[in-house]
């Protein structure tokens, strides 16, 4: 009898210990802080995060920083005060994000970065910031290099090619990394080129159109435009068409509902298929794992490689659009 009683007590203690270390799904509260609800890519990521989090049984909050680093920092502080079980974010500023992650870690709340690195923006993707639970993203140096290799068909080795770059918003690590990979690959392939403009934007078609209009006025013989995202490329395509220019347009972060017709028509010569809802879902899954199991490893890298798409393969490799 004493033996059975002892076993029962041990079993009960084990159950209590397991409950203490693992969070019950119904009690899991996850927060995802995006930078701007006007950005279709981030809307797609938010939807994917929400759908996956709720599928796992968690309660999900989506918060917008409205393009402000200060508001994003305040949102993280608010979530820590609310004692949510996990925080995910698309960091507006990779360096400033270090302090956000550190504060969450000190509060015992796992933090997942989605689509953008935390810490030194020049660090290799594999060097995940140590206090992060996980980084969900692509190797933007590699993406830039792959796009340069694909775009080489539009360049000549018999001249100095004129290239313009339509950048994303300042502060995003990917802006520098994409350009770094793009230029390094062109150098490796032996092309001569001048970057006749490299201008930041706010991720919108309007700003992309403005940058390309100005660039084409100054350089009507522009050979190639490389855009950091398809939203700006949509505006740039209009500027190229209005100028009746022969400039070829290529972009990262593509395959959107608005961009797909332009890819099919050739107005955007090459793009990369971004399954943003899937990216958000990966973030929710990684955060849920960390929130429910304290033994989950830190500084995990969940990497993905977008498919290069053109008019020839978009229906096969990037349909239907996820944003």
VENBELMO-V450554 format. One record per residue. N is the residue number from 1. PHI is phi as a letter, one per 30 degrees, with the letter a starting at -180 (999 if undefined). Layout:
N/PHI + N/PHI
//
This chain:
1/999 + 2/d + 3/d + 4/d + 5/d + 6/d + 7/d + 8/d + 9/d + 10/d + 11/d + 12/d + 13/d + 14/d + 15/d + 16/d + 17/d + 18/d + 19/d + 20/d + 21/c + 22/c + 23/d + 24/d + 25/e + 26/d + 27/c + 28/d + 29/c + 30/c + 31/b + 32/b + 33/c + 34/c + 35/d + 36/a + 37/d + 38/d + 39/d + 40/e + 41/d + 42/d + 43/d + 44/d + 45/d + 46/d + 47/d + 48/d + 49/d + 50/d + 51/d + 52/d + 53/d + 54/d + 55/d + 56/d + 57/j + 58/c + 59/c + 60/b + 61/c + 62/c + 63/b + 64/c + 65/d + 66/h + 67/i + 68/c + 69/d + 70/d + 71/d + 72/d + 73/d + 74/d + 75/d + 76/d + 77/e + 78/d + 79/d + 80/d + 81/d + 82/d + 83/h + 84/d + 85/d + 86/a + 87/b + 88/b + 89/a + 90/c + 91/d + 92/d + 93/b + 94/d + 95/d + 96/d + 97/d + 98/e + 99/d + 100/d + 101/d + 102/d + 103/d + 104/d + 105/d + 106/d + 107/d + 108/i + 109/c + 110/d + 111/b + 112/c + 113/c + 114/c + 115/i + 116/b + 117/d + 118/c + 119/j + 120/e + 121/d + 122/c + 123/d + 124/e + 125/e + 126/d + 127/d + 128/d + 129/e + 130/e + 131/d + 132/d + 133/d + 134/a + 135/c + 136/c + 137/a + 138/c + 139/d + 140/d + 141/d + 142/d + 143/d + 144/d + 145/d + 146/d + 147/d + 148/d + 149/d + 150/d + 151/d + 152/e + 153/d + 154/c + 155/c + 156/b + 157/c + 158/c + 159/a + 160/c + 161/d + 162/c + 163/b + 164/c + 165/b + 166/c + 167/d + 168/d + 169/d + 170/e + 171/j + 172/d + 173/e + 174/d + 175/e + 176/d + 177/d + 178/d + 179/d + 180/e + 181/d + 182/d + 183/d + 184/d + 185/d + 186/d + 187/d + 188/d + 189/d + 190/i + 191/d + 192/c + 193/a + 194/c + 195/d + 196/d + 197/a + 198/b + 199/c + 200/d + 201/b + 202/c + 203/i + 204/c + 205/e + 206/d + 207/d + 208/d + 209/d + 210/d + 211/d + 212/d + 213/e + 214/d + 215/d + 216/d + 217/d + 218/d + 219/b + 220/d + 221/c + 222/e + 223/d + 224/a + 225/c + 226/c + 227/c + 228/d + 229/a + 230/d + 231/e + 232/d + 233/d + 234/e + 235/d + 236/d + 237/e + 238/d + 239/d + 240/d + 241/d + 242/d + 243/d + 244/h + 245/d + 246/c + 247/e + 248/c + 249/b + 250/b + 251/a + 252/d + 253/h + 254/b + 255/i + 256/d + 257/d + 258/d + 259/d + 260/e + 261/d + 262/d + 263/d + 264/d + 265/d + 266/j + 267/d + 268/c + 269/d + 270/b + 271/b + 272/b + 273/d + 274/c + 275/c + 276/d + 277/d + 278/d + 279/d + 280/d + 281/d + 282/d + 283/d + 284/d + 285/d + 286/d + 287/d + 288/d + 289/e + 290/d + 291/d + 292/c + 293/b + 294/d + 295/d + 296/d + 297/d + 298/c + 299/h + 300/d + 301/c + 302/c + 303/c + 304/b + 305/b + 306/d + 307/d + 308/d + 309/b + 310/b + 311/e + 312/d + 313/b + 314/d + 315/d + 316/d + 317/c + 318/b + 319/b + 320/d + 321/d + 322/c + 323/a
//
